[in-house]
Amino acid sequence: MCGALSVVAMTTVVLVSGGGAVSPFTAPDSAAKTGLAAGNSLTFLRQGLVNAGHRVFTAPARLGPGTVIDDTGWQGFSDVPEVLPAETTIDSVGTIDAAGESLALFLGYLAAEHGVTELALVGHSMGGLFSRAALHRLRASQTVAPDVTRLVTVGTPWTGALLGDFVTGAISLEDAGGDETTERILTEARAYAESNSRGAAEQVAVGYLAGSDGWNERHAGDLGGIPVTIIAGDRLRERTEPPALWPHDGLVATRSASAADVSTTVLPHAERHVLDDVHSIFFAEILGLPWDRALTWDPRVLAIVAEAVGEEA
């Protein structure tokens, strides 16, 4: 699937999928036996990091509360070797903080059952926000969990996603400027949110995340001492205005995915990368692109992630 990469030292890595994603629990030596081993968001990154010699776990996630047994949807999986309890499983269409609480409990599980003492978090899409919410939860509680030494976000909507901003009225169809692909994405995003969201759509919006009293500022201090690597895509760049929409990766504006408007009190340490990719293989399929032009399946992204988690914190 992907070639071996050189590594500074073995690191324990936890991969976190995003909003609306379904991912099985995977351990370094076990994953779903049928279909995509770690789900359609994380399989390529997981295998590449395993090949590089890292100890990789995938946080379980599903649409709604419960456990992850399989994913019968597009590019899904089955034959999961181990099913974790619902309380350690992320509800990927629920609120950010609820997902963070489940992720925090999952990290506690890794400490108790797998002896993990420190790790790097790699979050795709809302998985980056879920990771930050878990950090906030752990710092505010007495939960026994590994130390988080690094955070990598891939296509994370730091200040909003197209779905949330369109649903809440922060951007409009007129902002698409007649681009048929973007208009289709916005229209279908609204329909998806109405059918599936349990809070995620309304929260992954600039009105909720940004501003002096927004979610980001309420979580100031959580990333202190934690180096952050940020990876964004800008494949759709037919226009430049408004920056809340253009350019974008199909789901997240590049400015948001780059955390360009996040204050240094929230994000004190950041290294940024922008690649000509779409958000995921789902968007690659929509646009008729090869999967390696998706952030989740691009060898260049894998190389950046491997280098980031392989560095000494």
FIVEXPA-920032 format. One record per atom (N, C-alpha, C, CB): x, y, z. Coordinates in steps of 0.02 Angstrom, whole numbers, plus 50000, padded with zeros to 5 digits. Glycine has a CB too. Layout:
<recs>
XYZ ...
</recs>
This chain:
<recs>
500414993950000 500005000050000 500435006350000 499535000150061 500965006250041 501425011950041 502095009450065 501165017750086 502625012650042 503295010350057 503515012150127 503775013150008 504075009150148 504345010450215 504625017550217 504875005350233 504585020550277 504855027150288 505375026850344 504305032250306 505885031050340 506365031350394 506055034750454 507005034950372 506295033050514 505995035450574 506525037350624 505525030150603 506425042550663 506895044650714 506875039650772 506745051850739 506295038150797 506205033450851 505475031250851 506395036450920 505355025150874 504665022650875 504235026950921 504645015350897 503655028850897 503185032950935 502515029350936 503115040050905 502165029850992 501475027550994 501045033050964 501245025751067 500645031250914 500225035950878 499505033750884 500445036550804 499065038450899 498345037150899 498035041250842 498015039050968 497705037750796 497365040950740 496625041950758 497425036650676 496375048050743 495685049850761 495335052250698 495675055350817 494795048750679 494415050750620 493945056450636 494025044750592 493615059150585 493235065250593 492485064450595 493415069850540 492145070050583 491415070150585 491105065650532 491175077250576 490605061850552 490265057450506 490665051350484 490075061250447 491225050050518 491645044350499 491495038350543 492395046250505 491635032450515 491595026150552 492285022950549 491035021450524 492575021650607 493235018650611 493235013050663 493765023950627 493575007550649 493625002250699 494195003650747 493734995450665 494175000450805 494765000450848 495294996150815 494604997850920 495894998950806 496454994950782 497034995650831 496664997050710 497404990250837 498014990150877 498604989150830 497984984550932 499214989450854 499784988750808 499784982350768 500424989250847 499524976950797 499544970550763 498854967850745 499894965550806 498334972050747 497664969650730 497244975350702 497324966550790 496824973650654 496374978550622 495804974550590 496764982950569 495334978150559 494794974750525 495084970150471 494294979950494 494824964050467 495104959150421 494804959450351 495004952350449 494224962650345 493894963250281 493774970550264 493234959250281 493884972450202 493794979450182 494404983550200 493174982350216 494294990050212 494834994550230 494984993750304 494665001950213 495584991750320 495764989350387 495614994250443 496474987550389 495675000750430 495545005850481 495015010750459 496195009550499 494605008750412 494085013250386 494335017450329 493825017650442 493865020950295 494055024650235 494415031150248 493455025950194 494465033250312 494845039350327 495565037950346 494505042950384 495695032250379 496335031450414 496755025650390 496205030650485 496515021450345 496875015350327 497565016750298 496475011350278 497615021450251 498255022750220 498765025550270 498165027650162 498545030450310 499005033350359 499215028050410 498675039350395 498735023950432 498905018750481 499435014150453 498285014750502 499325011550393 499795006750365 500485009850354 499535003850301 500485016050331 501125019350320 501515020350384 501025025850287 501175022250437 501515023350502 501735016650532 501055027150551 501325011450523 501535004750546 502155002550508 500954999550535 502165003650442 502745001850402 503365005650424 502615003150328 503265011750449 503825015850472 504075013850540 503625023150472 503735009050572 503965006550636 503625009350697 504675007750641 503105013450687 502745016250743 502245011350772 502395022750723 502055012450834 501545008550868 500885012350860 501725007350944 500445009950817 499865013850797 499215010750822 499845014550720 498795015050851 498125013250871 497635017850835 498035013750949 497035015250821 496495019350792 495925019750842 496255016350725 495695025850856 495135026850901 494485024750867 495095034150925 494065020650900 493435018550868 492945024450863 493125012850908 492575024650809 492085030050798 491505027350757 492415036150762 490915030150769 490325028150731 489825033850730 490005021850762 489305033150688 488775038050685 488265036550739 488445038150614 488285040550793 487835039450849 488175035250903 487205035950826 487855034750961 488155030951016 488145023451002 487785032451081 488605019951034 488625012651027 489335010151015 488185010550970 489385004150989 490025000950977 490125000050902 490074994251012 490754998750883 490924998050812 491054990750797 491545002350794 490604987850758 490664980850737 490874980450664 490014977050749 490574984750623 490754984850553 490514991450523 490434978850515 490664992550460 490414998250422 490184995650355 490965003850414 489524995650345 489244992850284 489184998150229 488554989850298 489435004250242 489395009550193 489965009250142 489405016250227 490055014750106 490545015250053 491245014050080 490505022050017 491625009450049 492305007850069 492335006450144 492785013750051 491905001950166 491855000350237 492304994650258 491144998750255 492114991150311 492524985850340 492094981150381 493104988850383 492374975350396 492044970650441 492584966050471 491494966350404 492364961150510 492834956550544 493314960450588 493234952450493 493024964150635 493434968050682 493644963450739 493034974250710 494294962750753 494524958050804 494294959750875 495264957650803 494244966250891 494064968250959 493584974150956 494694970151000 493034973550992 492534978950996 492564982051065 491814976150981 492714988551067 492774991951132 492094994351156 493264997851125 492034995751221 491394998051249 491175004751219 491454998751325 490535006051222 490245012151193 490545018451223 489495012251202 490705018351288 490955024451320 491645026451294 490995023451395 492015021851264 492665023551234 492625024551159 493175018151251 492015024751132 491895025351060 491615032251043 491415019751035 491925035650997 491735042450978 491075042250938 492285045750936 490615046550958 490015047950917 490215053350868 489395050150962 490325051450805 490615056150757 490125061150729 490915052350700 489485060750748 489005065750727 488725069550788 488425062550688 489025068450846 488825071950906 489235078150918 488875067350966 489195080850978 489555087050993 490295085851000 489275090251056 490675091150992 491405090750995 491625088451064 491725097350978 491355091451116 491585089751184 491385082751205 491315094851233 490805080451182 490605073551198 491085068651164 489875072151175 491285070151102 491765065951068 492435066051104 491865068250995 492625071951129 493245072551166 493235068551231 493385079751182 492665068251263 492605064251324 492705056851309 491925065351358 492395054351255 492485047351235 493215045951217 492025045651177 493525050651181 494215049651162 494675049651223 494445055151113 494535053951271 494925053951333 494875047251369 494695059651379 494275044451371 494195037851401 494565032451362 493455036051407 494575033151296 494945028451254 495695028851269 494825029851179 495955034951277 496665035651294 496805032651362 496865043151293 496335033351409 496405030051473 496425022451466 495845032051520 496015019851421 496025012651406 496715010551380 495475010951354 497015014451336 497675012751310 498195012551366 497875017651256 498125017151413 498595017151470 498505010851512 498485023451513 497875009151527 497745003551572 497864996751540 497035003851596 497664995951477 497674989451445 498274988251400 497054988451405 498584993551375 499144992751329 499794995951355 498964995651262 499774998551415 500375001351445 500645007551411 500894996251446 500225011251376 500445017251341 500545022851391 499935019351286 501125025951391 501275031451438 501315038151404 501935030051473 501465038251339 501465044451301 501315042951228 502135048251308 501045047951193 500835046651124 500765053151085 500165042851124 500735052351019 500575057850974 499865056750947 501085058350916 499475062150945 498805061850917 498815064550845 498305065950960 498505060850799 498435062950730 497685062950714 498835058350681 497395068850703 496685069350691 496525071650621 496375074150741 496105067850586 495865070050521 495205073750529 495785064050472 495135079350495 494515083250495 494315085050567 493945079250461 493685083650587 493485085250655 493865081250707 492745084150663 494215076050685 494635072250732 495145076650766 494985066650696 495365082050731 495815086750764 495475090550820 496095091750713 494835092350810 494455095650863 494295090750919 493805098650835 494125084550902 493995079450953 494625078450996 493785072750921 495205078550963 495845077751000 495955083451048 496425077250950 495815089551026 495895095251071 495405094951129 495805101751032 494785092651115 494295091951168 494515086751219 493605090151139 494835081351195 495085076251241 495635079051284 495345070151202 496085082951255 496615086151295 496315090551349 497075090351250 495805094351332 495475098751380 495165094551436 494925102951346 494835089151418 494525084651467 495045081751514 494145079051432 495605079451487 496115076351528 496435081351575 496645073151484 496535087451552 496845092451596 496375094751651 497065098451555 495725093951641 495245096151691 495025090451738 494635099051657 495275084351726 495055078651766 495655075051795 494635073851723 495505069951834 496025065851865 496105059151828 495855064551939 495845058851766 495875052651728 496605050751714 495495053451662 496765044451727 497435041951712 497475040751637 497595035451753 497935044151604 497995043551532 498715045151511 497495048351495 498915043051452 499585044551428 499685052151418 499725040851363 500315054251421 500485061051403 500455061851327 501195062951430 500155067251304 500125068751233 500715073351217 499445072051212 501165070951175 501785074651161 501765078551096 502355069951159 501265077151053 501225080550988 500525079850960 501755077850938 500305084850923 499655084650889 499775086150815 499145089650920 499475082050771 499485083350699 498755083750677 499875077750660 498575089050643 497895089650616 497925089650540 497545096150642 497475085750510 497455084950437 496765086950413 497615077450417 496725092650379 496085095050355 495595096750411 495775090050309 495855098850467 495425100350525 495105107250519 495825099850590 494455107850531 494125114350527 494225118350592 493365113350514 494795121250600 494955125050660 494455130750672 495655127850657 494225133850619 493745139450626 493125138350583 494075146050608 492955132150569 492335130850533 492435126650470 492015137150515 491915122950452 491895118950391 491345121450346 491795111450407 491385119750282 490875121950235 490185119850258 491015119150166 490125113650283 489485111050305 489195115450360 489555103850330 489585116550413 489335120450470 489205127650452 489825120150527 489655130650413 489575137650396 488975138750350 490205140350363 488835133850307 488255134450262 487605133350301 488305129450204 487595128350344 486995126950384 486815132850429 487105120750426 487325136250457 487205141750502 487155148550467 487745142050554 487245148750401 487165154850363 487785159250358 486635158850393 488365156750380 488975160750376 489225161250304 489515157750420 489075156250262 489215156650191 488575154650154 489815152050172 488535156550090 487925155350051 488095152249984 487545161950041 487585150149948 487685147549880 487995152849835 487035144949851 487805159149847 488085164549806 488845164949814 487755171249826 489095163149873 489815163349884 490195158249841 489965162049958 489835153249816 490145148349773 490325151349705 489695142249763 490045157049689 490215160649628 490055156849564 490935162249628 489535152649568 489345148949508 489725142449498 489435153149449 490195140749542 490565134549536 490095128749553 491195134549582 489955124549503 489445119349511 489655114149563 489315115949445 490295112449566 490525107449615 490415109949686 491255105849604 490595116249698 490525118949765 489785119749783 490875125649771 489375121849735 488655122249748 488365115449767 488295125149687 488575110349731 488335103549746 488555101349816 488595098549694 489185102749834 489435100849900 489025104249954 490185102749907 488895110749946 488525114349998 487815111750004 488515121849981 487495110549947 486795108149948 486745101249980 486505108049878 487195096749961 487185090049989 487395089950063 487625085349949 487835094650081 488035095150151 487445096950196 488595100350159 487025101550172 486445103350212 485985097250221 486055109150177 485865093550168 485435087550172 485725082450219 485335084450103 486385081550216 486715076750261 486635078850333 487455075950243 486745085350347 486695087850415 485995086850443 486895095150418 485495088250402 484805087550424 484635080350441 484335090250371 484955075650407 484785068550416 485205065150471 484885064850352 485815067650483 486285063850524 486555067550586 486855061850483 486595074050583 486955077650636 486595077350703 487065084750616 486985076150755 486745076350824 487105082050862 486865069550860 487275087250826 487615092950856 488245095050821 487765091550926 488545090350783 489185091850751 489125097350699 489455085550719 488605097250658 488555102050603 488515109150629 487935100550561 488115110250680 488045117050707 488675119450742 487455117250756 489075114750768 489675116850804 490285117750760 489835111750857 490305114350703 490885115050659 490775121050613 491015108550618 490675126850645 490505133050610 490885138750643 489745134350611 491025143850603 491415149450628 491085152850688 491535154650573 490415153150687 490065156350742 490145152850808 489345156850726 490255146350807 490345142550868 491085142150888 490065135450860 491525141350840 492225140050854 492635146350865 492515136050799 492485151650828 492925157450828 492655163150872 493015159950757 493035168550875 492835174350915 493095174050986 492085174950915 493035179651020 493315180351087 492995175751139 493265187451111 492365173851126 492025169251173 491865162551140 491375172451199 492225160951085 492095154751049 492445148751080 492315155450978 492315142951051 492575136651078 493335136751081 492335130851035 493655139451029 494385139551029 494665143251090 494645142850965 494405149251103 494665153151158 494505149951226 494385160251155 493935146451229 493765142951291 494245137251305 493045140451289 494595135151253 495075129651261 495795132251257 494955124351207 495895138551268 496565141351269 496965138151326 496545149151278 497585136751312 498025133751362 498095126251355 497765135251430 497645123051319 497675115751314 498265113251272 497035113151284 498515117451227 499055115451183 499735118251206 498915117851112 499755121151264 500385123651291 500885118051298 500265127051358 501475118851268 501995113851273 501915108151224 502025111151341 501395108151183 501275102851134 501385105551064 500545099851141 501915103351029 502015105550960 501445103150916 502695103050932 501225107350870 500665105750826 500885106350753 500055110350840 500745101150714 500855101350642 500175101450608 501275095150619 500085106150562 499445107350529 499515106250454 499185114550543 499075102050427 499085100450355 498405102250325 499255092950343 498405106250273 497795108550240 497815107050166 497685116150252 497225106850135 497175105850064 496855111850030 496785099650048 497035112949966 496745118649930 496595116849857 497225124749931 496365110749846 496275108249778 495765112449739 496045101149780 495235114749772 494735118849739 494895126149751 494015117049765 495165129349700 495415136249709 495245140549649 496175136149719 494645139549622 494425143549565 494325150849583 493785140749537 494195152249647 494095159049671 494525160249733 493345160449686 494535166549755 494915168249815 494475171449869 495475172949798 493865173249852 493415176549899 492735172949900 493325183949881 492415172649959 492655174750024 493135169550052 492065175950073 493615171550095 494105166850122 493805161650168 494645170550158 493195162850192 492855157750232 492655151750189 492225160650265 492705152550122 492535147050077 493115145350030 491925148850035 493425150450000 493925149249948 494635150749972 493775153449888 495125146849949 495065140249920 494865135049972 495725138149887 494695129049951 494485123949999 494665116949974 493735124350013 494575112050016 494745105149998 494135100849983 495145101950055 493555104149978 492935100649968 492495100850029 493055093649947 492795101550087 492415101750149 492645107250197 492455095150184 493285109150194 493555114050239 493945119350199 494015110750292 493795125650213 494185131050182 494915130550203 493895137950200 495365132050158 496075131450173 496275135950231 496485133250111 495975141750235 496145146350290 495955143250357 495785153150280 495385139950360 495175136650422 495625130650437 494445134350416 495755126450387 496175120550398 496885122350416 496175116250335 497095128550398 497765130950416 497785134450484 498025135650363 497195135050515 497145138650579 497425145650575 497515134750635 497305148850517 497605155450504 497345160850552 497465157550433 496725159950576 496425165150618 496365163050692 495745166850592 496745157950711 496745155650780 497305159250818 496845147850783 497135161950876 497615166050913 498175161850942 497255169750970 498735165150957 499305161650986 499175159451058 499925166150984 498675162251090 498495159751156 498185152751151 498015164551191 497865151451096 497575144751084 498075140151051 496945145351041 498455142751003 498915138750963 499605141950965 498655138150890 499985140651018 500635144051025 501185141150981 500845143751095 501145134850962 501675131650924 501365128050864 502075126650968 501525130350803 501225127150744 501685127350684 500565130550727 501715121750649 502055121150584 501515119550533 502635115750585 501495123450478 500935122850431 501175120450363 500585129450424 500745116350331 500865113850263 500205114250225 501135106450265 500245116250161 499655116450117 499825112450054 499445123850100 499395107550038 499495103349980 498885103849934 499625095950001 498985102349870 498445102949821 497995096749822 498745103949749 497705095349880 497305089449891 496585091149908 497605085249947 496155086049900 495475086549926 495455083349995 494955083049878 494875083850028 494825082150098 494915074650112 494155084250124 494655070450069 494655063250082 494555059550016 494095061350133 494595052950019 494495049049958 493775049549933 494685041749970 493305051149977 492615052249956 492575058049907 492165053550017 492925063449922 492925069249877 493345067949815 493185075449914 493865063849822 494255061949763 493805058249713 494865057549783 493375053749739 492915050149696 492425054849662 492525044849737 492165059749699 491685064549671 491995068449613 491445069349726 492635070349621 492975074549571 493355070549519 493435079249606 493315063849523 493665059749473 494415060049480 493475061949405 494655060749542 495375061149555 495625054449582 495545066849604 496265052949573 496545047049606 496555048149681 497265045549580 496525042649718 496495043249791 497105046749821 496435036349822 497685046549787 498275049749816 498255057249810 498895047049783 497705060049785 497605067249787 497125069149843 497345069849719 497015064549888 496625065849949 497105066350008 496095060249961 496965070850054 497385071750112 497495065250150 497095076950159 496985061050152 497025054850190 497415049350155 496345052450206 497595050350091 497895045050052 498505047450013 497385042050003 498755053250029 499305056349993 499975054450026 499225064049991 500435051349989 501085049650018 501455055750046 501525046349967 501335061650018 501655067650044 501395069350114 501545073649997 500745068350124 500465069450191 500745064250239 499695068950189 500775058050218 501055052850260 501775054550282 501055046050224 502175057150235 502865058950250 502895064450302 503235061050187 502445069450296 502425074950345 502225072350413 501935080550322 501715068150415 501485065350478 502025061150510 500845061150468 502345056750471 502865052350498 503445056350526 503115047550444 503635061750492 504175065850517 503965069350581 504385070950464 503355071850584 503115075450643 503105070950704 502425078450630 502805065050698 502735060750756 503395057450774 502205055450745 503865057250726 504515054250740 505005058850773 504805051750677 504835065350776 505275070150809 505225069550884 505115077150787 505765071250918 505735071650991 505325077751009 506445072051022 504855076951056 504425082551077 504815087451120 503815079951116 
</recs>
